[in-house]
Amino acid sequence: MRKLVAGNWKMHGLAADLEQVRTIAEASRRFPSVDVALCVPATLIERAARAVPGFAIGAQDVHFADKGAHTGCVCTAMLTDAGASLTIVGHSERRDAQRESDADVRAKADAALAAGLGVILCVGESLETREAGEAIATVSAQVDASLPHGEGAAAGVPERFAVAYEPIWAIGTGKVASCEDIAEMHRAVRERLVAAYGDAAQQVPILYGGSVKASNAPEIFATENVDGALVGGASLTAEDFVPIIAAAAGAVEATPPIA
């Protein structure tokens, strides 16, 4: 499977940062075995998409409604009109701070896929949940309740849909789950995907996110069922992000072909 490496700029990014977008997009061409995307703030999507035609620019969230009285929200038509080709849904920072439920996340994923947008659906557990020994059960339930199930999902699961496992306690903290823990969780996520979608789920990329950087990316990408990464702070500059893309390409090249 090709690797997918997506950057999540969160609440970072001004016009002056478009040069980083250009540099990352240009560098990504050196790694044809890796799909690369940048999910930038809504205010930057249109300018970023114009700056790098053909490169995947995404959003960090989307509303499930087509239009209406939803002050401050952005719908799928607005994202596609601005040039976005994908969106993140269900990031833990929105689940927590914005109190988004699994049902909200599922509705957003359904709407995005139906509109032709790619979707990266995030799941993950808190430190308290992991220490209580409930990480697998919690994330598995989160996957089951958040997975898109509409007409758009059925058409797009193999090609336009990915799940990102991000342990909340590892986001922006410098802490990284062990490769054994990552493999165990990604295996559980794969099982839930297969239960929902059947054999097509084998082609759904499962990304890891949580303090991914150049120094730990090779080991993470070599882990079973890790098909890429959702990268936060290290995606803000080409200097930090491109080596992660290179590590993903190295992992693809090191994977023996299926007999």
TIROZA-436915 format. One record per residue (C-alpha): residue in one letter; residue number from 1; x, y, z. Coordinates in Angstrom, 3 decimals, always signed. Example, Ala and Ser with C-alpha at 12.3 -4.5 7.8 and 13.67 -1.06 7.14 Angstrom:
<nodes>
(a, 1, (+12.300, -4.500, +7.800)),
(s, 2, (+13.670, -1.060, +7.140)),
</nodes>
This chain:
<nodes>
(m, 1, (+0.000, +0.000, +0.000)),
(r, 2, (+1.132, +3.541, -0.722)),
(k, 3, (+1.846, +5.683, +2.308)),
(l, 4, (-0.200, +8.778, +3.113)),
(v, 5, (+1.472, +11.612, +5.002)),
(a, 6, (-0.802, +14.520, +5.888)),
(g, 7, (+0.125, +17.683, +7.726)),
(n, 8, (-2.311, +19.317, +10.141)),
(w, 9, (-1.355, +22.966, +10.553)),
(k, 10, (-4.037, +23.526, +13.196)),
(m, 11, (-4.287, +27.270, +14.072)),
(h, 12, (-1.085, +28.187, +12.252)),
(g, 13, (-0.607, +29.667, +8.806)),
(l, 14, (-0.666, +33.105, +7.199)),
(a, 15, (+0.006, +34.354, +3.682)),
(a, 16, (+3.708, +34.542, +4.528)),
(d, 17, (+3.698, +30.772, +5.084)),
(l, 18, (+2.634, +29.957, +1.531)),
(e, 19, (+6.299, +29.627, +0.613)),
(q, 20, (+6.495, +26.630, +2.958)),
(v, 21, (+3.481, +25.132, +1.182)),
(r, 22, (+5.212, +25.607, -2.175)),
(t, 23, (+8.460, +24.092, -0.942)),
(i, 24, (+6.722, +21.067, +0.586)),
(a, 25, (+4.646, +20.494, -2.554)),
(e, 26, (+7.720, +20.703, -4.791)),
(a, 27, (+9.738, +18.363, -2.573)),
(s, 28, (+6.901, +15.819, -2.413)),
(r, 29, (+7.307, +15.181, -6.141)),
(r, 30, (+10.549, +13.378, -5.352)),
(f, 31, (+8.566, +10.691, -3.528)),
(p, 32, (+5.969, +9.299, -5.952)),
(s, 33, (+5.171, +6.341, -3.671)),
(v, 34, (+3.804, +8.703, -0.987)),
(d, 35, (+0.562, +10.679, -1.095)),
(v, 36, (+1.138, +14.022, +0.641)),
(a, 37, (-1.428, +16.559, +1.823)),
(l, 38, (-1.532, +19.689, +3.941)),
(c, 39, (-4.629, +20.531, +5.965)),
(v, 40, (-4.373, +24.267, +6.517)),
(p, 41, (-6.633, +26.820, +8.241)),
(a, 42, (-9.807, +27.697, +6.341)),
(t, 43, (-8.478, +31.212, +5.706)),
(l, 44, (-5.533, +29.772, +3.772)),
(i, 45, (-7.181, +27.000, +1.730)),
(e, 46, (-7.995, +29.044, -1.384)),
(r, 47, (-4.582, +30.721, -1.542)),
(a, 48, (-2.729, +27.478, -0.871)),
(a, 49, (-4.693, +25.604, -3.536)),
(r, 50, (-3.896, +28.336, -6.085)),
(a, 51, (-0.229, +28.337, -5.076)),
(v, 52, (+0.259, +24.592, -5.649)),
(p, 53, (-2.088, +23.289, -8.383)),
(g, 54, (-2.436, +19.526, -8.271)),
(f, 55, (-1.167, +19.211, -4.713)),
(a, 56, (-3.649, +18.066, -2.054)),
(i, 57, (-4.797, +20.910, +0.174)),
(g, 58, (-7.274, +20.012, +2.872)),
(a, 59, (-9.402, +21.453, +5.638)),
(q, 60, (-9.286, +20.659, +9.335)),
(d, 61, (-13.029, +20.335, +9.840)),
(v, 62, (-16.348, +20.612, +8.020)),
(h, 63, (-19.998, +21.012, +9.028)),
(f, 64, (-22.400, +18.224, +8.110)),
(a, 65, (-25.128, +20.608, +6.896)),
(d, 66, (-25.213, +21.868, +3.311)),
(k, 67, (-25.953, +25.431, +4.441)),
(g, 68, (-27.833, +27.294, +7.132)),
(a, 69, (-27.618, +29.215, +10.385)),
(h, 70, (-24.298, +27.831, +11.604)),
(t, 71, (-22.218, +30.881, +12.474)),
(g, 72, (-18.507, +30.366, +11.972)),
(c, 73, (-18.874, +26.943, +10.326)),
(v, 74, (-17.849, +25.837, +6.826)),
(c, 75, (-19.778, +23.401, +4.630)),
(t, 76, (-18.522, +20.972, +1.988)),
(a, 77, (-19.489, +23.247, -0.915)),
(m, 78, (-17.430, +26.060, +0.585)),
(l, 79, (-14.417, +23.776, +0.940)),
(t, 80, (-14.574, +22.458, -2.606)),
(d, 81, (-15.188, +25.980, -3.895)),
(a, 82, (-12.011, +27.099, -2.107)),
(g, 83, (-10.012, +24.256, -3.658)),
(a, 84, (-9.845, +21.717, -0.830)),
(s, 85, (-9.723, +18.054, -1.819)),
(l, 86, (-10.014, +16.503, +1.646)),
(t, 87, (-10.810, +17.256, +5.262)),
(i, 88, (-9.982, +16.005, +8.730)),
(v, 89, (-12.943, +15.084, +10.922)),
(g, 90, (-13.117, +14.067, +14.566)),
(h, 91, (-9.746, +15.362, +15.718)),
(s, 92, (-9.454, +14.950, +19.490)),
(e, 93, (-9.035, +18.690, +19.940)),
(r, 94, (-12.503, +19.163, +18.431)),
(r, 95, (-14.024, +16.168, +20.179)),
(d, 96, (-12.782, +17.591, +23.473)),
(a, 97, (-12.926, +21.384, +23.157)),
(q, 98, (-15.994, +21.474, +20.877)),
(r, 99, (-17.703, +18.489, +22.526)),
(e, 100, (-18.163, +16.701, +19.214)),
(s, 101, (-19.803, +13.304, +19.535)),
(d, 102, (-19.166, +10.190, +17.470)),
(a, 103, (-22.502, +10.871, +15.763)),
(d, 104, (-21.328, +14.372, +14.812)),
(v, 105, (-18.110, +12.971, +13.389)),
(r, 106, (-19.952, +10.310, +11.399)),
(a, 107, (-22.324, +12.914, +9.939)),
(k, 108, (-19.380, +15.098, +8.905)),
(a, 109, (-17.590, +12.167, +7.273)),
(d, 110, (-20.748, +11.158, +5.400)),
(a, 111, (-21.272, +14.699, +4.139)),
(a, 112, (-17.663, +15.119, +3.040)),
(l, 113, (-17.495, +11.810, +1.177)),
(a, 114, (-20.826, +12.454, -0.518)),
(a, 115, (-19.453, +15.799, -1.716)),
(g, 116, (-16.356, +14.169, -3.196)),
(l, 117, (-13.937, +15.206, -0.471)),
(g, 118, (-11.426, +12.802, +0.984)),
(v, 119, (-11.711, +12.185, +4.711)),
(i, 120, (-9.189, +11.535, +7.476)),
(l, 121, (-11.193, +10.372, +10.490)),
(c, 122, (-9.373, +10.687, +13.823)),
(v, 123, (-9.734, +8.447, +16.849)),
(g, 124, (-7.703, +8.119, +20.044)),
(e, 125, (-7.714, +7.624, +23.788)),
(s, 126, (-6.726, +9.734, +26.784)),
(l, 127, (-3.854, +8.864, +29.101)),
(e, 128, (-6.339, +7.968, +31.840)),
(t, 129, (-8.086, +5.517, +29.524)),
(r, 130, (-4.820, +3.865, +28.529)),
(e, 131, (-3.617, +3.582, +32.096)),
(a, 132, (-6.938, +1.976, +33.012)),
(g, 133, (-6.329, -0.718, +30.390)),
(e, 134, (-9.300, +0.386, +28.295)),
(a, 135, (-7.532, +1.862, +25.257)),
(i, 136, (-8.387, -0.879, +22.752)),
(a, 137, (-12.029, -1.118, +23.806)),
(t, 138, (-12.455, +2.659, +23.823)),
(v, 139, (-10.908, +3.290, +20.412)),
(s, 140, (-12.683, +0.286, +18.858)),
(a, 141, (-16.021, +1.657, +20.071)),
(q, 142, (-15.080, +5.097, +18.770)),
(v, 143, (-14.301, +3.646, +15.335)),
(d, 144, (-17.569, +1.700, +15.220)),
(a, 145, (-19.632, +4.755, +16.130)),
(s, 146, (-17.772, +7.266, +13.928)),
(l, 147, (-17.340, +5.371, +10.653)),
(p, 148, (-19.206, +6.854, +7.699)),
(h, 149, (-22.017, +4.680, +6.414)),
(g, 150, (-23.805, +6.720, +3.791)),
(e, 151, (-23.855, +6.462, +0.017)),
(g, 152, (-20.703, +8.545, -0.293)),
(a, 153, (-18.863, +6.278, +2.115)),
(a, 154, (-19.770, +3.146, +0.189)),
(a, 155, (-18.307, +4.669, -2.973)),
(g, 156, (-15.231, +6.140, -1.375)),
(v, 157, (-13.942, +3.757, +1.285)),
(p, 158, (-11.077, +2.258, -0.727)),
(e, 159, (-9.820, +5.485, -2.276)),
(r, 160, (-10.806, +8.592, -0.347)),
(f, 161, (-11.017, +7.531, +3.261)),
(a, 162, (-8.396, +7.053, +5.980)),
(v, 163, (-8.423, +6.592, +9.738)),
(a, 164, (-5.838, +8.308, +11.924)),
(y, 165, (-5.076, +6.850, +15.327)),
(e, 166, (-3.836, +9.631, +17.581)),
(p, 167, (-3.361, +8.829, +21.264)),
(i, 168, (-4.406, +12.095, +22.873)),
(w, 169, (-1.593, +11.941, +25.398)),
(a, 170, (+0.980, +11.920, +22.573)),
(i, 171, (-0.305, +14.932, +20.623)),
(g, 172, (+2.152, +17.797, +20.894)),
(t, 173, (+3.729, +16.366, +24.046)),
(g, 174, (+6.841, +14.777, +22.602)),
(k, 175, (+5.603, +11.409, +23.872)),
(v, 176, (+5.149, +8.648, +21.324)),
(a, 177, (+3.356, +5.351, +21.794)),
(s, 178, (+5.651, +2.332, +21.561)),
(c, 179, (+5.681, +0.514, +18.246)),
(e, 180, (+4.137, -2.473, +20.022)),
(d, 181, (+1.266, -0.301, +21.277)),
(i, 182, (+0.811, +1.270, +17.833)),
(a, 183, (+0.742, -2.130, +16.114)),
(e, 184, (-1.776, -3.468, +18.616)),
(m, 185, (-4.090, -0.499, +18.194)),
(h, 186, (-3.813, -0.377, +14.415)),
(r, 187, (-4.602, -4.102, +14.294)),
(a, 188, (-7.730, -3.446, +16.340)),
(v, 189, (-8.734, -0.563, +14.068)),
(r, 190, (-8.229, -2.763, +10.998)),
(e, 191, (-10.490, -5.404, +12.533)),
(r, 192, (-13.241, -2.842, +13.050)),
(l, 193, (-12.859, -1.562, +9.484)),
(v, 194, (-13.134, -5.085, +8.077)),
(a, 195, (-16.182, -5.698, +10.234)),
(a, 196, (-17.803, -2.575, +8.777)),
(y, 197, (-16.683, -2.676, +5.149)),
(g, 198, (-15.492, -6.198, +4.392)),
(d, 199, (-12.400, -6.945, +2.328)),
(a, 200, (-12.323, -3.404, +0.861)),
(a, 201, (-11.203, -2.223, +4.294)),
(q, 202, (-7.767, -3.728, +3.690)),
(q, 203, (-7.136, -0.781, +1.365)),
(v, 204, (-8.126, +1.891, +3.908)),
(p, 205, (-4.958, +3.614, +5.163)),
(i, 206, (-4.519, +3.711, +8.924)),
(l, 207, (-2.309, +6.617, +9.931)),
(y, 208, (-0.490, +7.220, +13.184)),
(g, 209, (-0.399, +10.683, +14.725)),
(g, 210, (+1.220, +11.977, +17.872)),
(s, 211, (+4.597, +13.750, +17.980)),
(v, 212, (+5.746, +12.206, +14.695)),
(k, 213, (+9.080, +13.656, +13.593)),
(a, 214, (+12.016, +12.784, +11.358)),
(s, 215, (+13.859, +10.926, +14.116)),
(n, 216, (+11.049, +8.480, +14.924)),
(a, 217, (+9.249, +8.298, +11.569)),
(p, 218, (+11.270, +5.389, +10.088)),
(e, 219, (+10.485, +3.126, +13.046)),
(i, 220, (+6.823, +4.141, +13.072)),
(f, 221, (+6.398, +3.586, +9.322)),
(a, 222, (+8.000, +0.148, +9.602)),
(t, 223, (+5.333, -0.910, +12.109)),
(e, 224, (+2.626, -3.329, +10.994)),
(n, 225, (-0.585, -1.688, +9.735)),
(v, 226, (+0.900, +1.817, +9.788)),
(d, 227, (+0.077, +3.233, +6.371)),
(g, 228, (+1.210, +6.782, +6.978)),
(a, 229, (+1.037, +9.632, +9.448)),
(l, 230, (-0.988, +12.654, +10.451)),
(v, 231, (+1.650, +15.165, +11.461)),
(g, 232, (+1.113, +18.288, +13.538)),
(g, 233, (+3.891, +20.702, +14.447)),
(a, 234, (+6.513, +19.000, +12.294)),
(s, 235, (+4.445, +19.718, +9.169)),
(l, 236, (+4.716, +23.496, +9.473)),
(t, 237, (+8.058, +23.736, +7.707)),
(a, 238, (+9.612, +21.874, +4.806)),
(e, 239, (+12.763, +21.387, +6.848)),
(d, 240, (+10.877, +19.249, +9.378)),
(f, 241, (+8.180, +17.734, +7.159)),
(v, 242, (+10.060, +16.587, +4.069)),
(p, 243, (+12.284, +14.127, +6.013)),
(i, 244, (+9.095, +12.481, +7.311)),
(i, 245, (+7.851, +12.117, +3.731)),
(a, 246, (+11.227, +10.646, +2.800)),
(a, 247, (+10.958, +8.157, +5.665)),
(a, 248, (+7.542, +7.062, +4.395)),
(a, 249, (+8.985, +6.530, +0.923)),
(g, 250, (+11.812, +4.497, +2.423)),
(a, 251, (+9.305, +2.265, +4.194)),
(v, 252, (+7.440, +1.627, +0.941)),
(e, 253, (+10.667, +0.712, -0.835)),
(a, 254, (+11.676, -1.615, +2.004)),
(t, 255, (+8.376, -3.524, +1.926)),
(p, 256, (+8.719, -6.795, -0.025)),
(p, 257, (+6.187, -7.267, -2.818)),
(i, 258, (+3.215, -9.560, -2.228)),
(a, 259, (+3.874, -12.931, -3.863)),
</nodes>
